[in-house]
Amino acid sequence: MPGFSVTHMLFADDLTLTANDHTALQTMLDRLRVYAQKKHLIINTAKSEIVHFNLSGPNVPVLCIGRVPLVHKKCFKYLGMVFHKRMSMAKSSEHAVGPFMVSAYRIRQFVQENSLTGRPHMPLWLGKTYLH
């Protein structure tokens, strides 16, 4: 548009890096930091977290972005799925049960309010639509 210029733009996105070795992951973090600097982007280290899968104890390596150490967590959520450091599906499913039960309740409520109880396929269709 004539006379209109953008001087600042905020940008946010999720990024997940994975590696089988902590040195490879640190290399990726270093490259990400350099790329972000070149593009004049800021990595929010306060929101950056590390999950070491199947690794615990005093010898867990500290990973950093620049000189800022990243916080270790037991699990992280990515695209709605929870990943636990022990790859425990029971722990992951604990996070899914609440939203699933809420959606099932809302579907039942909608079916009852709209007199659809005589059409048993309706809750299935609604569930498929709701969960996608």
SEPA-879221 format. One record per residue: x, y, z of N, C-alpha, C in turn; residue number from 1. Coordinates in steps of 0.02 Angstrom, whole numbers. Example, Ala and Ser with C-alpha at 12.3 -4.5 7.8 and 13.67 -1.06 7.14 Angstrom:
<sites>
+--------+--------+--------+--------+--------+--------+--------+--------+--------+-----+
!    n_X !    n_Y !    n_Z !   ca_X !   ca_Y !   ca_Z !    c_X !    c_Y !    c_Z !   i !
+--------+--------+--------+--------+--------+--------+--------+--------+--------+-----+
!    660 !   -284 !    390 !    615 !   -225 !    390 !    660 !   -165 !    390 !   1 !
!    642 !   -112 !    354 !    684 !    -53 !    357 !    645 !      2 !    394 !   2 !
+--------+--------+--------+--------+--------+--------+--------+--------+--------+-----+
</sites>
This chain:
<sites>
+--------+--------+--------+--------+--------+--------+--------+--------+--------+-----+
!    n_X !    n_Y !    n_Z !   ca_X !   ca_Y !   ca_Z !    c_X !    c_Y !    c_Z !   i !
+--------+--------+--------+--------+--------+--------+--------+--------+--------+-----+
!     42 !    -59 !      0 !      0 !      0 !      0 !     44 !     62 !      0 !   1 !
!     26 !    112 !    -36 !     66 !    173 !    -37 !     65 !    207 !     32 !   2 !
!    123 !    229 !     54 !    128 !    264 !    118 !    126 !    219 !    179 !   3 !
!    125 !    153 !    170 !    121 !    107 !    226 !    184 !     64 !    227 !   4 !
!    218 !     63 !    284 !    277 !     20 !    289 !    276 !    -18 !    355 !   5 !
!    301 !    -77 !    353 !    306 !   -118 !    413 !    376 !   -112 !    440 !   6 !
!    382 !    -87 !    501 !    449 !    -79 !    530 !    466 !   -136 !    578 !   7 !
!    415 !   -167 !    608 !    427 !   -222 !    655 !    373 !   -275 !    645 !   8 !
!    394 !   -337 !    650 !    345 !   -391 !    645 !    364 !   -444 !    697 !   9 !
!    315 !   -463 !    735 !    325 !   -517 !    784 !    311 !   -583 !    750 !  10 !
!    350 !   -633 !    766 !    342 !   -698 !    734 !    350 !   -751 !    788 !  11 !
!    306 !   -799 !    788 !    312 !   -854 !    836 !    295 !   -919 !    801 !  12 !
!    332 !   -969 !    818 !    319 !  -1035 !    791 !    350 !  -1086 !    838 !  13 !
!    325 !  -1147 !    834 !    353 !  -1202 !    874 !    405 !  -1239 !    833 !  14 !
!    455 !  -1261 !    866 !    508 !  -1299 !    833 !    529 !  -1354 !    880 !  15 !
!    536 !  -1414 !    855 !    561 !  -1470 !    894 !    621 !  -1498 !    859 !  16 !
!    675 !  -1504 !    896 !    736 !  -1534 !    871 !    747 !  -1600 !    907 !  17 !
!    767 !  -1652 !    871 !    781 !  -1716 !    902 !    848 !  -1743 !    876 !  18 !
!    882 !  -1778 !    920 !    945 !  -1809 !    902 !    957 !  -1868 !    948 !  19 !
!    997 !  -1916 !    925 !   1013 !  -1974 !    965 !   1072 !  -1960 !   1012 !  20 !
!   1107 !  -1904 !   1002 !   1166 !  -1889 !   1040 !   1163 !  -1816 !   1061 !  21 !
!   1181 !  -1801 !   1124 !   1177 !  -1732 !   1148 !   1224 !  -1684 !   1111 !  22 !
!   1281 !  -1709 !   1087 !   1326 !  -1665 !   1050 !   1295 !  -1645 !    982 !  23 !
!   1260 !  -1691 !    951 !   1226 !  -1675 !    888 !   1170 !  -1623 !    900 !  24 !
!   1135 !  -1631 !    956 !   1082 !  -1583 !    972 !   1111 !  -1514 !    987 !  25 !
!   1167 !  -1512 !   1023 !   1199 !  -1448 !   1038 !   1222 !  -1414 !    973 !  26 !
!   1247 !  -1454 !    926 !   1266 !  -1426 !    860 !   1206 !  -1396 !    825 !  27 !
!   1148 !  -1430 !    828 !   1087 !  -1402 !    798 !   1066 !  -1338 !    832 !  28 !
!   1071 !  -1336 !    898 !   1053 !  -1275 !    935 !   1100 !  -1217 !    916 !  29 !
!   1164 !  -1232 !    908 !   1212 !  -1180 !    889 !   1196 !  -1153 !    819 !  30 !
!   1179 !  -1198 !    774 !   1162 !  -1177 !    705 !   1097 !  -1137 !    704 !  31 !
!   1049 !  -1157 !    746 !    987 !  -1120 !    751 !   1000 !  -1049 !    776 !  32 !
!   1043 !  -1042 !    826 !   1059 !   -976 !    853 !   1091 !   -932 !    800 !  33 !
!   1138 !   -959 !    761 !   1170 !   -921 !    708 !   1119 !   -900 !    655 !  34 !
!   1076 !   -947 !    635 !   1025 !   -932 !    585 !    978 !   -876 !    610 !  35 !
!    957 !   -882 !    673 !    912 !   -832 !    701 !    946 !   -763 !    703 !  36 !
!   1009 !   -762 !    720 !   1045 !   -698 !    721 !   1048 !   -667 !    651 !  37 !
!   1062 !   -708 !    600 !   1067 !   -684 !    531 !   1000 !   -655 !    508 !  38 !
!    946 !   -685 !    530 !    879 !   -663 !    510 !    849 !   -612 !    558 !  39 !
!    888 !   -591 !    607 !    866 !   -542 !    657 !    805 !   -568 !    696 !  40 !
!    807 !   -632 !    712 !    755 !   -663 !    753 !    782 !   -674 !    823 !  41 !
!    737 !   -680 !    870 !    756 !   -692 !    940 !    727 !   -759 !    961 !  42 !
!    769 !   -800 !    989 !    748 !   -864 !   1018 !    730 !   -852 !   1091 !  43 !
!    669 !   -867 !   1109 !    648 !   -856 !   1178 !    673 !   -915 !   1220 !  44 !
!    730 !   -906 !   1252 !    759 !   -961 !   1291 !    718 !   -976 !   1353 !  45 !
!    677 !   -929 !   1376 !    634 !   -941 !   1434 !    580 !   -992 !   1417 !  46 !
!    562 !   -998 !   1353 !    511 !  -1046 !   1333 !    542 !  -1108 !   1300 !  47 !
!    607 !  -1110 !   1296 !    642 !  -1167 !   1265 !    657 !  -1219 !   1318 !  48 !
!    642 !  -1282 !   1303 !    649 !  -1336 !   1351 !    683 !  -1396 !   1320 !  49 !
!    713 !  -1436 !   1362 !    747 !  -1498 !   1341 !    714 !  -1557 !   1376 !  50 !
!    701 !  -1609 !   1338 !    679 !  -1673 !   1367 !    729 !  -1725 !   1345 !  51 !
!    761 !  -1757 !   1394 !    808 !  -1811 !   1379 !    769 !  -1876 !   1386 !  52 !
!    756 !  -1909 !   1331 !    718 !  -1971 !   1332 !    762 !  -2027 !   1359 !  53 !
!    735 !  -2064 !   1408 !    768 !  -2122 !   1437 !    837 !  -2107 !   1465 !  54 !
!    847 !  -2047 !   1492 !    911 !  -2028 !   1521 !    896 !  -1988 !   1584 !  55 !
!    929 !  -2007 !   1639 !    919 !  -1971 !   1701 !    982 !  -1977 !   1744 !  56 !
!    980 !  -1945 !   1801 !   1037 !  -1949 !   1847 !   1080 !  -1886 !   1844 !  57 !
!   1137 !  -1889 !   1878 !   1180 !  -1830 !   1882 !   1219 !  -1815 !   1818 !  58 !
!   1223 !  -1862 !   1772 !   1263 !  -1853 !   1712 !   1223 !  -1829 !   1652 !  59 !
!   1164 !  -1800 !   1663 !   1124 !  -1774 !   1608 !   1158 !  -1711 !   1582 !  60 !
!   1175 !  -1710 !   1517 !   1211 !  -1651 !   1491 !   1168 !  -1588 !   1489 !  61 !
!   1200 !  -1532 !   1501 !   1166 !  -1467 !   1498 !   1174 !  -1441 !   1426 !  62 !
!   1118 !  -1424 !   1395 !   1119 !  -1396 !   1328 !   1103 !  -1322 !   1332 !  63 !
!   1133 !  -1283 !   1288 !   1127 !  -1210 !   1291 !   1111 !  -1180 !   1223 !  64 !
!   1079 !  -1123 !   1225 !   1074 !  -1080 !   1167 !   1116 !  -1019 !   1183 !  65 !
!   1171 !  -1012 !   1147 !   1221 !   -962 !   1166 !   1251 !   -983 !   1232 !  66 !
!   1247 !   -940 !   1281 !   1271 !   -957 !   1348 !   1214 !   -971 !   1397 !  67 !
!   1154 !   -975 !   1371 !   1096 !   -985 !   1414 !   1078 !  -1059 !   1418 !  68 !
!   1085 !  -1090 !   1477 !   1066 !  -1161 !   1484 !    990 !  -1169 !   1478 !  69 !
!    969 !  -1223 !   1446 !    898 !  -1236 !   1437 !    872 !  -1280 !   1493 !  70 !
!    810 !  -1268 !   1512 !    777 !  -1303 !   1567 !    761 !  -1375 !   1546 !  71 !
!    774 !  -1422 !   1592 !    756 !  -1492 !   1580 !    685 !  -1503 !   1604 !  72 !
!    645 !  -1538 !   1565 !    576 !  -1555 !   1582 !    566 !  -1630 !   1577 !  73 !
!    513 !  -1654 !   1610 !    496 !  -1725 !   1606 !    456 !  -1741 !   1543 !  74 !
!    421 !  -1691 !   1517 !    380 !  -1703 !   1457 !    372 !  -1637 !   1419 !  75 !
!    349 !  -1642 !   1357 !    332 !  -1583 !   1319 !    273 !  -1598 !   1275 !  76 !
!    239 !  -1545 !   1257 !    179 !  -1551 !   1216 !    195 !  -1522 !   1147 !  77 !
!    182 !  -1561 !   1096 !    194 !  -1538 !   1028 !    135 !  -1559 !    985 !  78 !
!    104 !  -1510 !    953 !     46 !  -1521 !    910 !     -9 !  -1560 !    947 !  79 !
!    -17 !  -1544 !   1010 !    -71 !  -1574 !   1050 !    -54 !  -1641 !   1080 !  80 !
!      3 !  -1670 !   1063 !     23 !  -1735 !   1090 !     76 !  -1725 !   1143 !  81 !
!     69 !  -1760 !   1199 !    117 !  -1755 !   1254 !    168 !  -1811 !   1247 !  82 !
!    232 !  -1793 !   1250 !    286 !  -1841 !   1247 !    321 !  -1841 !   1314 !  83 !
!    321 !  -1899 !   1348 !    352 !  -1906 !   1413 !    422 !  -1934 !   1405 !  84 !
!    468 !  -1914 !   1449 !    538 !  -1934 !   1441 !    549 !  -2010 !   1443 !  85 !
!    504 !  -2046 !   1474 !    509 !  -2119 !   1475 !    468 !  -2151 !   1419 !  86 !
!    441 !  -2108 !   1376 !    398 !  -2129 !   1321 !    339 !  -2170 !   1347 !  87 !
!    315 !  -2150 !   1406 !    260 !  -2184 !   1438 !    194 !  -2164 !   1406 !  88 !
!    161 !  -2210 !   1375 !     95 !  -2196 !   1345 !     44 !  -2183 !   1399 !  89 !
!     53 !  -2213 !   1458 !      6 !  -2199 !   1513 !     10 !  -2126 !   1533 !  90 !
!     71 !  -2099 !   1538 !     79 !  -2028 !   1555 !     50 !  -1984 !   1500 !  91 !
!     63 !  -2002 !   1438 !     37 !  -1963 !   1381 !    -39 !  -1965 !   1379 !  92 !
!    -68 !  -2023 !   1394 !   -140 !  -2029 !   1391 !   -175 !  -1990 !   1447 !  93 !
!   -141 !  -1980 !   1504 !   -169 !  -1940 !   1559 !   -187 !  -1870 !   1535 !  94 !
!   -146 !  -1843 !   1490 !   -158 !  -1776 !   1465 !   -214 !  -1775 !   1413 !  95 !
!   -229 !  -1831 !   1382 !   -280 !  -1834 !   1330 !   -349 !  -1848 !   1358 !  96 !
!   -353 !  -1880 !   1416 !   -417 !  -1901 !   1444 !   -463 !  -1842 !   1457 !  97 !
!   -439 !  -1789 !   1487 !   -481 !  -1731 !   1504 !   -515 !  -1701 !   1443 !  98 !
!   -477 !  -1679 !   1392 !   -509 !  -1651 !   1333 !   -555 !  -1700 !   1297 !  99 !
!   -537 !  -1765 !   1297 !   -581 !  -1815 !   1265 !   -647 !  -1820 !   1302 ! 100 !
!   -645 !  -1821 !   1368 !   -707 !  -1826 !   1407 !   -751 !  -1765 !   1397 ! 101 !
!   -720 !  -1706 !   1393 !   -758 !  -1644 !   1381 !   -792 !  -1647 !   1313 ! 102 !
!   -756 !  -1670 !   1262 !   -786 !  -1673 !   1195 !   -842 !  -1725 !   1193 ! 103 !
!   -833 !  -1782 !   1227 !   -886 !  -1832 !   1229 !   -949 !  -1805 !   1263 ! 104 !
!   -939 !  -1768 !   1317 !   -996 !  -1737 !   1353 !  -1032 !  -1688 !   1307 ! 105 !
!   -995 !  -1647 !   1272 !  -1026 !  -1597 !   1227 !  -1064 !  -1630 !   1170 ! 106 !
!  -1038 !  -1684 !   1145 !  -1073 !  -1721 !   1091 !  -1138 !  -1750 !   1118 ! 107 !
!  -1135 !  -1782 !   1176 !  -1197 !  -1810 !   1206 !  -1248 !  -1755 !   1219 ! 108 !
!  -1224 !  -1698 !   1244 !  -1269 !  -1642 !   1258 !  -1301 !  -1617 !   1193 ! 109 !
!  -1263 !  -1610 !   1140 !  -1289 !  -1587 !   1076 !  -1341 !  -1637 !   1048 ! 110 !
!  -1326 !  -1701 !   1053 !  -1372 !  -1752 !   1028 !  -1438 !  -1748 !   1066 ! 111 !
!  -1436 !  -1741 !   1132 !  -1497 !  -1737 !   1172 !  -1536 !  -1673 !   1159 ! 112 !
!  -1501 !  -1616 !   1155 !  -1534 !  -1552 !   1144 !  -1567 !  -1547 !   1075 ! 113 !
!  -1542 !  -1584 !   1027 !  -1568 !  -1580 !    959 !  -1609 !  -1642 !    940 ! 114 !
!  -1631 !  -1679 !    991 !  -1674 !  -1738 !    981 !  -1646 !  -1786 !    929 ! 115 !
!  -1582 !  -1802 !    936 !  -1549 !  -1847 !    889 !  -1535 !  -1916 !    920 ! 116 !
!  -1564 !  -1930 !    978 !  -1549 !  -1992 !   1013 !  -1573 !  -2053 !    975 ! 117 !
!  -1622 !  -2046 !    931 !  -1646 !  -2102 !    891 !  -1602 !  -2117 !    831 ! 118 !
!  -1550 !  -2078 !    821 !  -1504 !  -2088 !    765 !  -1434 !  -2105 !    792 ! 119 !
!  -1421 !  -2169 !    805 !  -1359 !  -2190 !    839 !  -1295 !  -2172 !    801 ! 120 !
!  -1300 !  -2163 !    736 !  -1240 !  -2146 !    698 !  -1219 !  -2073 !    708 ! 121 !
!  -1264 !  -2030 !    731 !  -1249 !  -1958 !    739 !  -1191 !  -1944 !    788 ! 122 !
!  -1191 !  -1976 !    847 !  -1134 !  -1963 !    892 !  -1068 !  -1983 !    861 ! 123 !
!  -1068 !  -2037 !    821 !  -1006 !  -2058 !    788 !   -982 !  -2005 !    738 ! 124 !
!  -1028 !  -1981 !    697 !  -1011 !  -1930 !    648 !   -988 !  -1866 !    682 ! 125 !
!  -1024 !  -1846 !    734 !  -1005 !  -1786 !    771 !   -937 !  -1795 !    805 ! 126 !
!   -926 !  -1852 !    833 !   -861 !  -1866 !    864 !   -804 !  -1863 !    814 ! 127 !
!   -815 !  -1892 !    757 !   -764 !  -1891 !    704 !   -750 !  -1819 !    682 ! 128 !
!   -802 !  -1780 !    675 !   -794 !  -1710 !    655 !   -761 !  -1669 !    710 ! 129 !
!   -783 !  -1679 !    771 !   -758 !  -1641 !    828 !   -684 !  -1655 !    840 ! 130 !
!   -664 !  -1717 !    836 !   -595 !  -1736 !    852 !   -547 !  -1722 !    795 ! 131 !
!   -572 !  -1710 !    736 !   -526 !  -1694 !    681 !   -517 !  -1621 !    682 ! 132 !
+--------+--------+--------+--------+--------+--------+--------+--------+--------+-----+
</sites>
